[in-house]
Each structure stands twice: as C-alpha cells, then as structure tokens.
C-alpha cells in the first residue's frame, strides 16, 4: 500500500473517531441501562429509599445531580408521600483513560521516512505518538426518607416533591418515544388498502 494512501486512511479513521465522539449525547432521564447509565431506585424500608443516577462522559455533574433529585421527588409521589428528606448524598467523579495513537513512526524501515508501526529508537526504528486522554463521568446517590404532610420550613434537607417536579420537570431530557404507527384499515380482501 502506498504511503499516501495509508496516510489518507489514517486521517479518515481519525476524522471518523472525532465524528463518533461528537455524536455522543448526554444520558437522558431513564431507568438504568445495561451499561449502568440512568437511574436506579432501591427500597430499604417502608419509607426509606436509595436513589441514584449515573451519567455518561458527556453528562455534566449538575445534570446527574439534578436527575437524581428529580427521581427522589418521583419516588416520593409514586409512594403516596408529600416530601422527602435527604439523609445521605454524594456525587462521585469516575475517571477512565482512553488511549489512542497515530501508529506512525519516523525512522529506519527499509529507508528513512514515515512508516506504519514503529518500535525502537535511533536508526533502527522510530516511535509513533500515543495519547491518553481522561474521560470523566459522574454518578449521584442519595438516601431519602419519605413523609406525609407539610414539609418543615426550617429543614434545608427537606424537599416538597410536587415543587421539585414542577421546578425541574421542564428541564428533564427524556428518551424520545418511538413514532406511533397507525394501522391501515383493512379492506374486505385483507390487503390493507
């Protein structure tokens, strides 16, 4: 394969990788997927729950925390309560490292110049450039206790569930529902027309 053709293929591969990365969307408000992205709810006692939300690498810390808080309000209302108190809360930053390289080298490999691969130093080979980039994601978790009645005015850890849903609800990004297909009326012949 010619050197120019190889360089064009490598540039195209890098551009494709950039395009795929640009198409990644933040985690929507949804139950947790197999990858763990989304919310989970665990009932611990009759009125005590553990709620969490995990985002992907393009979901901001603030969004993860907001979605977890929204889920707490939903759980409160779904169980017939009016307000919840957060008794334990944390937002964790998870860092993974993504590595990639250009796999090109400058050195001797049947002649001086750029070549594919590359091991060693000096006149017997060169080294390609390898990159490692941190990829951060966040997950938020809270233990909540649910109550009926009016939220205490002097408790900063107490949230009125209806007020939270009203305030945060319009900002929640959900998965778009699948388009509905209407059934075609069937004719007496059963052809659908």
C-alpha positions, 0 to 999 in steps of 0.5 A, a space after each residue: 500500500 502506498 504511503 499516501 494512501 495509508 496516510 489518507 486512511 489514517 486521517 479518515 479513521 481519525 476524522 471518523 473517531 472525532 465524528 463518533 465522539 461528537 455524536 455522543 449525547 448526554 444520558 437522558 432521564 431513564 431507568 438504568 441501562 445495561 451499561 449502568 447509565 440512568 437511574 436506579 431506585 432501591 427500597 430499604 424500608 417502608 419509607 426509606 429509599 436509595 436513589 441514584 443516577 449515573 451519567 455518561 462522559 458527556 453528562 455534566 455533574 449538575 445534570 446527574 445531580 439534578 436527575 437524581 433529585 428529580 427521581 427522589 421527588 418521583 419516588 416520593 409521589 409514586 409512594 403516596 408521600 408529600 416530601 422527602 428528606 435527604 439523609 445521605 448524598 454524594 456525587 462521585 467523579 469516575 475517571 477512565 483513560 482512553 488511549 489512542 495513537 497515530 501508529 506512525 513512526 519516523 525512522 529506519 524501515 527499509 529507508 528513512 521516512 514515515 512508516 506504519 508501526 514503529 518500535 525502537 529508537 535511533 536508526 533502527 526504528 522510530 516511535 509513533 505518538 500515543 495519547 491518553 486522554 481522561 474521560 470523566 463521568 459522574 454518578 449521584 446517590 442519595 438516601 431519602 426518607 419519605 413523609 406525609 404532610 407539610 414539609 418543615 420550613 426550617 429543614 434545608 434537607 427537606 424537599 416538597 416533591 410536587 415543587 421539585 417536579 414542577 421546578 425541574 420537570 421542564 428541564 428533564 431530557 427524556 428518551 424520545 418515544 418511538 413514532 406511533 404507527 397507525 394501522 391501515 384499515 383493512 379492506 374486505 380482501 385483507 390487503 390493507 388498502 
